[in-house]
Amino acid sequence: RSRLLPLVTRSLTQGQTRRAPGKEGRRASEREGERRRRSRSRLALICIAKAPRSMVASPAQAVLFGGTLGFFTQLYANGVRQLPVLRKPWEHGIAALIGSGFGLSMIHMEEKLRVYIEEQTAARGRK
């Protein structure tokens, strides 16, 4: 046990040792956790309240987002394999084009889904 103590002490930041929280420590950590939960819920309510009612993405935004996502996916794939990040530049262009097509198809699928939901809602209203 005496051999492990210096290892634990060195592994903690700035050589500080951890102490088991007493009653005051537990209460303070519970209060801190409660405060964090409340602030998160308030933040969520603020974000929902300020969000516009119709969040329609333009096709240009979808193409740019999809292209960027494809490009960075290829960068990540090369980085994970520990290859030069821009090893074969044409692969990045191809991935960006595929991502752009995917982004554009998401806009079309979203529009089809919206039309389908409106038709189903209207059909249920007639019954």
Disulfide bonds with the S-S distance in Angstrom:
none
